[in-house]
């Protein structure tokens, strides 16, 4: 990259592996990405020194300070906006007293992204229970980002470059009990999701005419109605309407045979009907190198494909694999470059 995108990294749950993987990945990619770490300065300083004494952290009063300091383009440093914890974090031990501090890092990142002070947000994993135990109703990064940006519909997509060609899997439904999936797949909802996936592949990935393969819901894609009618009554009509709008959408395909190289070779994305239909394939192929991407937002947000790993954090530094965090930063940078001129 000739011009580095500016990316805010929220360091996530302080008792988990988030701070470590954020520092390690940001430092590895410092030549290509200008990273701003959002977290407790004292903790991040301790982590950085333990990882590599050569890591240079520069404190910013705010992210906006990047636009006023010519030294902020140096490639041998990482920036930190201090978001202090209420109490010191103990690796592997959750503390609800720090829940609001974790949420504050997300607020700082969202404000900076919506004000175009940064090009993208990358989020390390947080612990939902810690924020809820702090007294804030919180169901997850994705929902919070949608609420804060007043986005009525978002789409979860996981992606990886660890396969023969990039594999992207978007979901029509996410964290729903299986018994509720069918009723959630309506003409209006599925049409909206396809519109979002199609538009973001164009504007955030630079794909002029995205080709989207869509799974059926039932085994064998319903087998002409003998194994379910959702394909006939909902999915196929949605695909016909999308095709009429100029979208290159194809399906519905049986999910058990769709994820083969001969089908995926020229596809830009697969839209699966539910969480455990599409994600096991991707995670089997690339766990630890996958990226979670939120489509539909007015900002760019990526994340890792794993959780806080409190057990690994409790063992000390050096146990965590930061490959997914590196991929999340890389993909965010690529999306930033594809969608708009990066910030100077």
Helices and strands as residue ranges (DSSP letters): E 5-10, H 18-28, E 33-39, H 41-51, E 57-60, G 63-68, G 70-73, E 78-82, G 96-98, H 99-114, E 120-123, H 128-133, H 141-148, E 155-160, E 167-171, H 178-184, H 187-203, E 211-215, G 219-222, H 230-230, I 231-235, H 236-244, E 248-253, H 255-258, H 261-264, E 269-272, H 275-286, E 290-295, E 301-304, H 310-315, H 323-339
